[in-house]
Amino acid sequence: MDSAVRDNFFVLVTLSVSLSLLMSATLTSDNLHGYDIHQEYSIFLQVMRSGKWNPESGLLYNSALSISVLPTILSVVSGLDGIRIFMLVFPVIFSIVPVILYKIYRLFIRAEAAFLSVFLLMSYSAFYGEMVTLARQEVAEVLLALLLWFSLSSGGATSKRSGAVVTIVLGLGLIVSHYSLAYVYIVILFLSALTSLISPRSARSRNVIWALLFSIISLEWYSLTSGGTVFVDLVGFLSLTVRQLVSDFLDPAARPRVIMQAIGLSSVTPGLLHDVYRLTNYVVVAMLVLGFVSFLRKRRKNTTEEAFLPPMTTGWFFLMCAVAVPSFAAGLNLSRFYQIALLLISPCFVYGTESVRHLFRKISASSWHTIPRIGHPHFKGLILPASILMCYLLFSSGWVWAVSMDIPTSFVLDRERIRTYPNVLLQVDYYSEYSVSSDIEGARWLGSHMAYDHDLCADYASRYHVLNSYGEFPREGPVLPWGCDFSSSYVFLSALNTLYGIGTYFGTTWSTSLIAPSLGDKDRIYSNGLTVIYE
């Protein structure tokens, strides 16, 4: 099989796997599900209804045109409603990211290794579980991948007028699509400027100019749109990170809980399969670290490998900050930091397994026996990484827990088991992830019947999800059970509140028995068997 045929084959397989994983996650419900996507959809509705985008709106995500102007254009042109745009069109657009990354990796590693690198990215559960609920990041990752592909494959074409135009267009698109990934790209540009110190002055100047240009544009955009909310949040986040870096750096509890579990300083689920799962994660991370070290020590790097070093270093920089710096991971969350990092560091996995293979070869060459060569020459050295990744996918997707009837983790494979599993946290996760039909009906009814001179009280999940998107209520407002004036407010109780007597409040839970006395003096004005509304 010649190189072109192999590339076409792996591109097709990559696209098929990407689409299958993304569609399996987004099609678990006919309604919007997740967290941020509800406010994204709410912003889209405001633009769609008014026919204009208001840059002065104080909503955090309003600066992202990828969820306001773009879906409005797509809806008008295609005739699809907004829910189908967010649930189907955006994941389809996002599915090309692994294909673009394959093309990037293919510039400096062979086809099979490039496929395994993107397979690692696709195997991580955040790729198909979390990203389908983050429309603005889906669009931004496509633009970031295109920027990297263009800069690496154009052979310095950014110095030409046509190349500069493409870079500016893609860069501006990234800035107005997602602030976090815009910051990542700016860091890549600055690192490129630093690593090009050994290059001619002209190349160094171009890197610095691009970095400064996009930094200034980002600063202006995020300062002027959304009432400066994004910029204020960035300054607050950096200030908090610096303060806690000084005060809490030596405190292990200041790190994300999953990090504490990984190093054995927090409770972990007992059992042989869970031990194997942790071991698999350790192996993947070890191969990534070893691969990065091998990549740095590689003496004869080609031009593309030299150019890819700054993006790869940026990925490791953000990942290490998320792990080591207190509260840094709270800027997004650790899973999203890891997913973004994998865009840039996935080839390290193949470099790491290749180093292990060479080590085994040296050991076998010095012993009485040698390790036999197995398989086709094209797949030389890939049996080990392929085996690790298959095991990693089976665990991270929740397939192992579904088959073994262990504690369910996958909404794709075990949705019904999560809903009925006798565990309060899983029930909260289910109703926080999904907007059930009874809650949607209640939110829409309240949106059309509520008096404007009254406040609305609901728990965190209801206010931030179903009421925000389907009822078109703002997220700002009193959240049950505290800060609510029952004498002059409507009270919205969701299916989670009525079925299980559980309410949510910014990451915690509370019992609805706390508000039962206050509801005794109010009139029940709506009920569909699960969702109840009081006035």
Sequence and secondary structure as in RCSB ss.txt:
>XXXX:A:sequence
MDSAVRDNFFVLVTLSVSLSLLMSATLTSDNLHGYDIHQEYSIFLQVMRSGKWNPESGLLYNSALSISVLPTILS
VVSGLDGIRIFMLVFPVIFSIVPVILYKIYRLFIRAEAAFLSVFLLMSYSAFYGEMVTLARQEVAEVLLALLLWF
SLSSGGATSKRSGAVVTIVLGLGLIVSHYSLAYVYIVILFLSALTSLISPRSARSRNVIWALLFSIISLEWYSLT
SGGTVFVDLVGFLSLTVRQLVSDFLDPAARPRVIMQAIGLSSVTPGLLHDVYRLTNYVVVAMLVLGFVSFLRKRR
KNTTEEAFLPPMTTGWFFLMCAVAVPSFAAGLNLSRFYQIALLLISPCFVYGTESVRHLFRKISASSWHTIPRIG
HPHFKGLILPASILMCYLLFSSGWVWAVSMDIPTSFVLDRERIRTYPNVLLQVDYYSEYSVSSDIEGARWLGSHM
AYDHDLCADYASRYHVLNSYGEFPREGPVLPWGCDFSSSYVFLSALNTLYGIGTYFGTTWSTSLIAPSLGDKDRI
YSNGLTVIYE
>XXXX:A:secstr
  HHHHHHHHHHHHHHHHHHHHHHHHTT SS BSSHHHHHHHHHHHHHHHSS  TT   GGGG GGGTHHHHHHH
HHH   HHHIIIIIHHHHHTTHHHHHHHHHTTTS HHHHHHHHHHHHHSHHHHHTGGG HHHHHHHHHHHHHHHH
HHHTTSGGGSHHHHHHHHHHHHHHHTT HHHHHHHHHHHHHHHHHGGGS HHHHHHHHHHHHHHHHHHHHHHHHS
GGGHHHHHHHHHHHHHHHHHHHSTT GGGS HHHHHHTTSS    SHHHHHHHHHHHHHHHHHHHHHHHHHH SS
  HHHHHHHHHHHHHHHHHHHHHHSTTGGGGS HHHHHHHHHHHHTHHHHHHHHHHHHHHHHHHHTSSS     S
 GGGTT HHHHHHHHHHHHHHTTHHHHHHT S   TTTSHHHHHHSS HHHHHHHHHHB  HHHHHHHHHHHHH 
 TTSEEEE HHIIIIIHHHTS   S S BSSSS  GGGEEEEE HHHHHH EEEETTEEEEGGGTHHHHTTS EE
EESSS EEE 
